[in-house]
């Protein structure tokens, strides 16, 4: 039976088990946190990636077919994000996200996008920079593809840069009840 781990990845953690950074700037900063700082389970590997500056749900498994089903865009598994954006997002910008956004690498698929109340989340370390003169708001965005930094590029293309990005769910798996920086076994 396949093993599946749900992990609530903190900001700043690499979505891999080792830090292979060899750039001088990376070496000067010292070791970066990786999955191995949180998960000591042999034989599991991430099913997809989550950028170092993003937080939230990562799935890890020991089953290659399950890993492919989760990570491969051809399966169009929905991924839902809670996104704090700079500015007070308009209905027109939300409609743009729903219709698909033109990025340098082509049009995105249509997304589900809605404005939501500020979610009750763990504090981010370091905190998002707060500016009294610039409003911000939260949206819930569901996509069915996984281009590099796609959500950040989509919100920027709509005129609302991302301040904080949390992946809340992948398919039927979610962060619900999973504390920040912790993991639990899931049903494959």
C-alpha positions in Angstrom: 0.0 0.0 0.0 1.3 3.5 -0.9 2.4 5.7 1.8 1.3 9.4 1.7 2.4 12.2 3.9 0.8 15.6 4.2 3.2 18.3 5.3 2.5 22.0 6.1 5.6 23.5 4.8 6.8 26.7 6.5 8.1 29.8 4.6 11.8 29.5 3.8 12.0 25.7 3.6 13.2 24.0 0.4 10.9 21.4 -1.0 13.6 18.8 -1.2 15.5 16.7 1.4 19.0 18.2 0.8 20.3 21.7 0.1 22.2 21.5 -3.2 22.6 25.2 -3.5 26.2 25.9 -4.6 25.9 29.6 -5.5 28.3 31.8 -3.5 25.4 33.9 -2.2 23.6 30.7 -0.9 26.8 29.3 0.6 27.4 32.6 2.4 24.0 32.5 4.0 24.7 29.1 5.6 22.5 26.0 5.4 18.9 26.4 4.4 16.1 24.4 6.0 14.9 21.4 3.9 12.3 18.7 4.3 14.7 16.6 6.3 14.6 19.2 9.1 10.9 18.2 9.5 10.3 14.7 8.1 12.4 11.7 9.0 10.6 9.0 6.9 12.7 7.0 4.6 11.7 6.3 1.0 9.2 9.2 0.5 9.6 11.9 -2.1 7.8 15.1 -2.8 4.9 14.9 -5.4 5.5 18.3 -6.9 7.3 21.4 -5.6 6.4 24.4 -3.5 8.7 27.5 -3.8 10.9 28.4 -0.9 9.0 31.6 -0.4 5.6 29.9 -0.4 3.9 28.0 2.4 1.4 25.2 2.9 0.5 21.8 1.7 3.1 19.4 0.2 2.4 15.8 -0.5 5.1 13.1 -0.2 4.8 9.5 -1.2 6.8 6.3 -1.8 4.6 5.4 -4.8 5.9 6.6 -8.2 2.5 6.3 -9.9 0.7 8.3 -7.2 3.5 10.9 -7.3 3.0 11.3 -11.1 -0.8 11.5 -10.7 -0.4 14.3 -8.2 2.4 16.3 -9.9 1.9 15.7 -13.6 -0.2 18.6 -15.2 -1.8 16.1 -17.6 -4.0 14.9 -14.7 -5.2 18.4 -14.0 -5.5 17.9 -10.3 -6.9 21.0 -8.7 -4.6 23.0 -6.4 -6.1 25.7 -4.2 -4.2 28.6 -2.8 -4.9 31.3 -0.3 -3.2 34.4 -1.6 -2.6 37.7 0.1 -2.2 40.4 -2.7 -1.2 44.0 -2.6 -4.1 46.2 -3.3 -7.9 45.9 -3.1 -8.6 43.4 -5.9 -11.4 44.4 -8.3 -14.1 42.2 -9.8 -12.5 42.8 -13.2 -9.1 41.4 -12.0 -10.9 38.4 -10.5 -12.7 37.8 -13.8 -9.3 38.1 -15.6 -8.0 35.3 -13.4 -11.1 33.2 -14.0 -10.7 33.6 -17.8 -7.0 32.8 -17.9 -4.1 35.2 -17.9 -1.5 35.7 -20.6 2.0 35.0 -19.3 5.3 35.0 -21.1 4.9 31.2 -21.6 1.3 31.5 -22.9 -2.2 31.6 -21.6 -3.1 30.0 -18.3 -6.1 27.7 -18.0 -9.2 29.3 -16.5 -9.0 29.4 -12.7 -11.5 29.6 -9.9 -10.9 32.9 -8.2 -12.8 34.7 -5.4 -12.1 37.2 -2.7 -12.2 35.8 0.8 -12.0 37.2 4.3 -8.5 37.2 5.9 -8.0 33.6 7.0 -7.0 32.6 10.5 -3.5 31.4 9.9 -0.2 31.0 11.7 2.1 34.0 11.7 4.7 34.0 8.9 8.4 34.3 9.9 9.5 36.8 8.7 6.2 38.6 8.6 4.8 40.2 5.4 5.8 43.8 5.3 2.8 46.0 6.4 2.3 49.4 4.8 -0.4 51.7 6.1 -0.7 53.5 2.8 -1.2 50.3 0.7 -4.2 48.1 1.1 -4.1 44.3 0.8 -6.7 41.6 0.6 -7.0 37.8 0.3 -8.2 35.7 -2.6 -8.7 32.0 -3.0 -7.4 30.7 -6.3 -7.7 27.2 -7.7 -5.6 26.2 -10.7 -5.3 22.9 -12.6 -1.8 23.3 -14.0 1.5 23.9 -12.3 3.9 26.3 -14.1 6.9 27.7 -12.4 5.7 30.4 -9.9 2.4 30.4 -11.7 0.1 31.9 -9.0 2.5 34.8 -8.3 2.8 35.5 -12.1 -1.0 35.4 -12.5 -1.8 37.8 -9.7 1.0 40.2 -10.9 -0.4 40.0 -14.5 -3.8 41.0 -13.1 -2.1 44.0 -11.4 -2.0 42.6 -7.8 1.4 41.3 -6.7 1.4 38.4 -4.3 2.5 39.2 -0.7 1.9 35.8 0.8 1.1 32.5 -0.8 -0.3 29.4 1.0 -1.2 26.2 -0.9 -4.3 25.0 1.0 -5.2 21.9 -0.9 -4.3 19.5 -3.6 -7.2 17.4 -4.9 -9.1 16.1 -1.8 -6.1 16.6 0.5 -5.9 19.8 2.6 -4.2 21.6 5.4 -7.4 21.4 7.5 -6.3 20.5 11.1 -2.5 20.3 10.1 -0.4 22.6 12.2 2.3 24.7 10.7 5.6 22.8 10.3 4.0 19.4 11.0 3.0 16.4 9.0 0.6 13.5 9.2 -0.1 10.3 7.3 -2.9 10.5 4.7 -5.0 8.2 2.6 -3.6 7.6 -0.8 
